[in-house]
Amino acid sequence: MVAADTPANRAVYAKSVTPALAAAGVTGTVNWIDTTDLGTLNTGLSQAAVNFRGKKIDRVFFFGGARIAPFFMTSAVAQNFTARYGISTFDSPSFMVANPDTIPPAALKGMVGVGFAPGYDVPDSQLPFPSTAAEKNCLGIYSAAGITFKARENARVAFTYCDAALLLQTAAKDLPDLTADAWGRAAQALGTSFATATGFGGSLQAGGNAAASGYRVLKFSDACSCFTYSGEVTPLASEPVLEVAGLSGGYGTIQVLFGIDLTVGPGETVALCGPNGVGKSTLVRMIAGLTRPSTGRITLHGNDITAVPAARRPRLGMSTVIGQQAFGTLSVRDNLRMHAYPNGRDEEKAHTAVDGALAVFPGSRPGPTSRPRPSPAGNGRCSSSPRP
């Protein structure tokens, strides 16, 4: 590993990289590079090449530092060292291809990595432009203003401005009072539903925000002397949508839950199963904010919502159906619409959500005025749960 020497990089290396290498049965060697100025940068990179050559290392990855990879490859040649390199979008693949006088051709042979921003990774010959709905949307916005782009590389900076403007608009859409704090919470509640034109997908959450929520394998091809994508988009690891840690509590002096832990990841469906009286509904009530836990924490999209009132949780992206608690005077469809509030006042999204719920039970689809019918208490073994 060639890594820029910063406290953040050292922390991530210890927390994530070292365990990953150990799990793969690989003994890693890292050279920390002082990037204060060109002098310390070049000295550090040259010494790293000498160290790697002495240890007969044949695979090199780069960590934390824009264009530290091409600088190292140039320094390595002077030290008679080369290897098979692993890179990412951060290492500027398009720069490497566009500067053959700077990047030694031998360094590109067999180069592999991960790419998550097509405009910085591959030419349009390898990925048609535009290729995603987000790209087409941004191009349409610019076209309406009389601005056009012949290639994705030309649009990559413009796409970041388009993504930013659309994010501002999307998160503010249903806010009754537009403040920085309210907008920030609304933006993080979008999770992975906001797709960017810059990258593959998108991820917004308290633990960190990214313009991409997935990647594709990146390879250098001798046939086109360019980088190409291989395989489909693979999701990047992300924070849990919903997380319960050490939750305890009950009703009055009767304790029902004892240190419950629960995690729901993006796209997951989790069932709480067990006999009557074990606390399934109590746990759901606590997650929904209807019952206050005595100890523990509840986080939604990385935000601590343990003390957030139940009435505010739908705005954060959570709705709840518990047991037989339906509105008897409303139709089945209208009962479901009550739980489409996380979609705000968008009627189209609400209808789509309700139709999706009804489609789960096609054989018993209710009519527009059908009323919910009571069912015997305790006839189910799995509890309903909050819907992030």
N, C-alpha and C positions, 0 to 999 in steps of 0.2 A: 504494500500500500504506500502510495505517495500522498501525504495529507498536509493540508495547510494547518499550521500550529496555532489553533485557537482553543479557548476553554470549551466552547460549544462542540467543536469537532472531537476533542478528547473525550468529552462526556458521552457523545453518541457512539464513538468507537468502543468505549468500555461497555456501554449498555447494550448495543445492538450488534456491532461488527464482530467483536471477539466471541460472543456466544454463537453467532451464526457460523463462523469459521470452525469453532470447536465441534459443532453439530455435524459439520460436513467432513470432519476428520482432517482438517487442514491446519498446518502450523503457519501462522501469519507473521510477517515481518513488516513493521511500519517505520517509515522515515518521516519525521515531522519537519516541515519546511517553514522557515521564517520568511514570511512574505512582506516584511516591512518595506523593503525597497528592492530594486532590481539587483543590487549587489548581493544581498543576503539570499534572495530568491535563486539566483544563478549558482551561488556557492552551495546552497543546500541541495539543489537538484543534481548538480555534478557529483556531490558526495553520495547521494542516494544511488546514482547509477553505479558508482564504484562499489558500494556495499552490496548491491544486488548481484553485480558481476562476480564478486568474491564468493557469494553464497549460492551461485548457480541458480538463481531464481529465474523462472521462465514465464511467469504470469504476473502482470502488474495492473492494479486498479488505482483509481484516483478518487480522492475524497476531500470535498470542501475547498473550492477555489476556482474561480472562473478562468478557464484556459490554462490551468496549471498543467494539463495533459500535453498540449502541443509544446509548451516550454520544456517539459521534461524530455519528450521524444527528441528534441533538437540537442539538448545537453547530453543525452544518452549516447548518441552517435559519436560525439567527440570522445566519449569514454569507451568506445568499442563495445557497447552494450545494446542489445535489442531483446525484445520479448513479445509474447502475445499479449495485447493490451485489451482491457475491459473498460468501456467508457459508458457515459450516459449523456443525455441531452445537455447537461450542465457543462460538458467538456467540448461543446461546439463542434459537432460532427461536420456541419456544412463548412466551417472555417478550415478544417483539416483538408477537405477535398478541394476547396477553392485556392489553397496555398501550397501547391506542390513544391515550390522552392524552399518552403519553410519546414514542411513535414516530410521526413524521409519516406519514400515509397515502401521500404521494408517494414516500416512501423504500421502501415495500414493492412498488411497481409494478415488475414485471419482475425481481424479486429471484430469484437462482438460487444454487446452491451444492451442497455434498456433505453428506449426512447419514449417520451411522453408529450412532445411538442413538435408536430410534423413540420412546421415552418423552419425549425432549426435542425431537423434530422435528415429528411429525404427530399429529393427533387419531385416535381409533379409527375414525372414519368413513372415513379414508383408508387404514388398515391394520388389518384385523380383529384383535381382541384376545381370546385369544392367537393368535399366528400361527406360532410356531416351537416345536420340540420342547423347547428349553431354557426358553422361557416357560411352557409347559404343565407341565413338570417342577417348576419353582419354585412355580407356583400350586398344584400338588398338594401340595407340602410344606407351604406355608402353610395350605392348606385343612384338612389333617390336624390342624393346631394350632388350628383355629377362626378363622383369619384369612382374610378375603376382600377382594378389590379390585374395584371397579366399572369402573375404567378403567386403561389402561396408565400414564397420568400419575400416578395414585395409587400405583402399584406400583414406579415407577422407582427409588426409594431402596431399597425392600425387595429388589429384584432384585440390587442390588450386594452386599448381605449374603448373599443366597442363592448368588450366583456365588462369593463368597469362601469360604463354607463348603464348597461342592462341590469347589472347587479344592484346598482343604486335604485333603479326603478322597480325591480322585482321585489326587493325587501321592503320598500316603502309603500307598496301598493295598497295594503289594507290597514295601515297604521292610522288610528284616529288622531294621534298627536305625534308629529315627526320630531323626534329628538335623536341625538347621537346614540344614546344608550338603548332606546327602543329599536332603532334601526339595526344596531349591532346584534341584539338578541334575535330579531327577525331574520337577519342574514344567516346567523349560525343555525337557526331552525330549518333552513333550506336543506342542510345536509348535503347529499349528493344529487339532489333534484335539479340544481342549477348547472347546466352543462356549458362549458366555455368553448369559444372558437379557437382559442390558443392551444388547448391540449385535449386529451381524451377524458371527457367527463368533467368532474370538478368535485371539490370536497370542502365544505365549510363547517367548522366545529370548533369548540373552545380549545381543544388540544392543538389546533393548527389549521391553517387554511391553505388550500392548494388549487392551482388552476387545472389540475388533472387528478383523476381518481383511478387511473389505469395506465398501463404501459404496454408497449409491444417490443418484442425482441428486435434488436438492431444489429445488422451485419454489414461488413464492407464486401462489396461484390467486385471482383476483377472484371466481370463482363461489362459493367457500365462505368467502372471507376467511380462508384458512388455508394452511398449507404442505402440499404433496403430494409423493409420491415418483413418479419417472419412471424407467422401465427396470428391469432386474434388478440384483441385487447385483454389483458389480464388485470384484474382489480389489484390496486395497491392495498397494503394493510391500512386499516383505519381504526379510529376510536369507536367503541361501542355506541350504538344509538341510545340504548337505555342500559343503565348499570345500577344495581342495588348492592350495597355493601354493608354487612353487619346489621341488618334491619331487625329490630326487636320491638315488641309492643303488644297491645291487645285492647281490652275494654275494661276500664276501671282497674280493679285489683286482679283481674284475670289476664294472665299473660298467654298469648296465643302463638306469637312468633318469637323464635330464639336465634338471633344472629344469621338471618337469611342472606345469602349471596345469590345474585342472578345477573346474567349478562345477555343482552339481545344485540346481535350485530346487524350491520346494514343488510336488508333483504331477508333477514331470518324471521321465522315464525316459531315462537316458543310456547309450549303448552304446559300448564301447571296441573298435574294429575295426582289424584289421591282420594281416599275415602272421605265421607262427610266429616266435617269438624276439625280437619287438620290445619285449616287456615288459608286455603286457596283464595277465597273471596276477601279475607282480611288483608292479605298481601296486596291484592289488586286495589283495594280501597286505600291502602297506604301509598301505593305508587301514584294513584289518582289524586291524592291529597284530601280524601274524604275522611281519613282517620290519621291522626298524628302519631308517628312512631316515637317510642321512648328513647331509642338509640339507633344509630346507623345513618346512612346517607343515600340519597337518590340523585342520580345525574342523568340528564337528557341532553344528548349531543354535547357532552362534556361540561354542561352547566349544572351546578348544584341547585336542584329545585326542591330540596327537602322541606324548606319553609315557604315555598311559593303557594299561595292560596289555590284551591281547586279551580276556582272560576277563571284564573289566569292561565292554567295549563293548556287549554285548547289553543290559545294563541301561540304557544311554544311548539305545537305539533302533536298534542296528545288528546285522544278522546277515549271514553270508557263506556263499556256496556257491562253491567254487573248483574248476573243472575236473571231473575224475572222482573227486574225493574224497568218496565216499558211504560210509555204514556198510553193508557188504555183508550183515551179519546182521539188519539191520532192513528192514522193508517200505518201499516208496516213500513211503507216507503217513507212517510214523514218521520217516523221514529228513526229510520236510518239517516235521514237528512239531518236530524239533530246532531248526529255524530260526524257530520262532514264539515263541522265548523273549522277544523284546522286548515281547510281550503279557503278560508276567508269568505268573502261575499261573491266569489266567482261561481256563478250559477252553473256554467258548463262543467267545471271541475267537480262541483257537488253532484250533478247528475251522473257524471262518469263514475264517481266513487260509489254511488248507490247502485248503479247498474252492475258494477263489478261485484258488489256484495251479493246482490240477488242472483247473479249468474252462478254462484257457488252451489245454489240449490235449484237447478233448472226445473226439476220435477214438481216443485212446490212454490213456483213463482206467484206471489200474491197479486191480486188486482189492485188498481189504483186506490180503492177505498177499503180494502181488506183490513180488519182490525187484528192486532196481536191477540193470540189466544193464550190463556194461562197454561202453564205446564206444571206437573207435580214437583214440588221442591225436592231437591236431592236426586233427581233422575239422571243427573250428569256426573261424570267423574273428573271432568276437566273444567277448570275455571276460565271464563273469558278474561281478557287482559287489556290493558291500555294499548292503544294503537299508535306507535310512534310514526 
